């Protein structure tokens, strides 16, 4: 099913009902496909396991990062500074 952005704004409930029935709704803007509206699958979201942070490859050569996980390294970098 295809719908315009105006349809999305004015007929949201009907489009969501279509996704509940298993349909995929393609949202178009000025005649070009821009987005796909699909039903939320709760079971699929819980089964996905995120193995690595996407930033892992950026810091592969960093010595400080090799001793800890990337997530811990980023958290340590984002901590506010403590003044002596």
PyMOL commands that set and color helices and strands:
alter all, ss='L'
color gray80, all
select helices_A, chain A and resi 5-10+12-20+42-47+56-59+63-66+70-78
alter helices_A, ss='H'
color red, helices_A
select strands_A, chain A and resi 2-4+25-29+32-37
alter strands_A, ss='S'
color yellow, strands_A
deselect
rebuild
show_as cartoon
